[in-house]
Amino acid sequence: MALNHCKREIGEEEPATFVFLDMTITGIDQVSALKSGMETVTGLIVTAVRWGSPAHFAGVETGDIISEIDGDSVITLKDLEHSLAAREPGAPIKVLFRRIGTWRFTTLPVA
């Protein structure tokens, strides 16, 4: 995958956030999930989506919880990185995510 589509900010053991296609994703830990009243205590949550980005036009919103990329389960940011690295460059990205108790599926275009 082209480096201009994704970047990560390095944390101590695992990246704290992962940015690709102008959306920022972070891992959900048990403490933050309980504080926020989330029904899911592990996974990946979208913390920001740039207006006008491919993710925005595909319907991804802040607060969505990503479960799969191209049919691969993603629970940690490392899972996400591995899934994206294994893809064919330029191919659309199929995403399964949860929003307020409802599962949704979308495809993100990659330029």
C-alpha positions as CSV (number, residue, x, y, z in Angstrom):
1,M,0.0,0.0,0.0
2,A,1.3,3.5,-0.8
3,L,2.8,5.2,2.2
4,N,0.8,8.4,1.4
5,H,-2.4,6.6,2.3
6,C,-1.5,5.5,5.8
7,K,0.8,6.5,8.6
8,R,1.1,5.5,12.2
9,E,2.2,7.3,15.3
10,I,4.5,5.1,17.3
11,G,3.5,4.2,20.9
12,E,5.4,2.1,23.4
13,E,4.4,-1.4,22.3
14,E,1.7,-0.8,19.7
15,P,0.9,2.4,17.7
16,A,-1.5,4.6,19.7
17,T,-3.3,5.6,16.5
18,F,-3.3,4.6,12.8
19,V,-4.2,7.0,10.1
20,F,-5.2,5.9,6.6
21,L,-7.4,7.5,3.9
22,D,-7.8,10.5,6.2
23,M,-9.4,8.7,9.1
24,T,-7.8,8.1,12.4
25,I,-8.3,4.8,14.2
26,T,-7.3,3.7,17.7
27,G,-7.6,0.6,19.8
28,I,-10.4,0.2,22.3
29,D,-9.2,-0.9,25.7
30,Q,-11.4,-2.2,28.5
31,V,-11.0,1.0,30.7
32,S,-12.0,3.4,27.9
33,A,-14.9,1.1,26.8
34,L,-16.3,1.0,30.3
35,K,-16.0,4.7,30.8
36,S,-17.7,5.4,27.5
37,G,-20.5,2.9,28.1
38,M,-19.5,0.9,25.0
39,E,-20.9,-2.6,24.6
40,T,-17.6,-3.7,23.0
41,V,-14.5,-3.8,25.1
42,T,-11.9,-4.6,22.4
43,G,-11.5,-3.6,18.8
44,L,-10.7,-0.6,16.7
45,I,-12.7,2.7,16.9
46,V,-12.7,5.5,14.3
47,T,-11.7,8.7,16.3
48,A,-11.8,11.1,13.4
49,V,-12.8,11.3,9.7
50,R,-11.7,14.2,7.5
51,W,-14.7,15.8,5.8
52,G,-14.5,15.1,2.0
53,S,-12.2,12.1,2.4
54,P,-12.9,8.7,0.8
55,A,-13.9,7.3,4.2
56,H,-16.3,10.2,4.7
57,F,-17.9,9.7,1.3
58,A,-18.1,5.9,1.9
59,G,-20.2,6.7,5.1
60,V,-17.6,6.0,7.8
61,E,-18.2,8.2,10.9
62,T,-16.4,9.0,14.1
63,G,-17.3,6.4,16.7
64,D,-17.7,3.5,14.3
65,I,-16.0,0.3,15.5
66,I,-14.1,-1.6,12.7
67,S,-14.3,-5.3,12.8
68,E,-13.0,-6.6,9.5
69,I,-10.9,-5.4,6.6
70,D,-11.3,-7.4,3.3
71,G,-12.8,-10.3,5.3
72,D,-9.9,-10.4,7.8
73,S,-10.8,-9.8,11.5
74,V,-9.0,-6.8,12.9
75,I,-8.9,-6.4,16.7
76,T,-5.6,-4.5,17.2
77,L,-3.9,-1.8,15.2
78,K,-1.2,-4.4,14.3
79,D,-4.0,-6.6,12.8
80,L,-5.1,-3.6,10.7
81,E,-1.5,-2.9,9.6
82,H,-1.0,-6.5,8.5
83,S,-4.3,-6.7,6.7
84,L,-3.5,-3.5,4.8
85,A,0.0,-4.6,4.0
86,A,-1.2,-7.9,2.5
87,R,-3.6,-6.2,0.1
88,E,-3.1,-5.5,-3.6
89,P,-2.2,-1.8,-4.0
90,G,-5.0,0.4,-5.4
91,A,-7.7,-2.2,-4.8
92,P,-10.8,-0.9,-2.9
93,I,-10.9,-1.8,0.8
94,K,-14.0,-3.7,2.1
95,V,-14.8,-2.7,5.7
96,L,-17.2,-4.2,8.2
97,F,-18.0,-1.9,11.1
98,R,-20.5,-1.4,13.9
99,R,-22.4,1.8,14.6
100,I,-24.8,2.0,17.5
101,G,-25.6,-1.7,17.6
102,T,-25.9,-2.2,13.8
103,W,-23.4,-3.9,11.5
104,R,-22.6,-2.0,8.3
105,F,-20.5,-2.8,5.3
106,T,-18.8,-0.3,3.0
107,T,-16.1,-0.2,0.4
108,L,-13.4,2.5,0.5
109,P,-11.9,3.5,-2.8
110,V,-8.1,3.9,-2.9
111,A,-6.7,6.3,-5.5
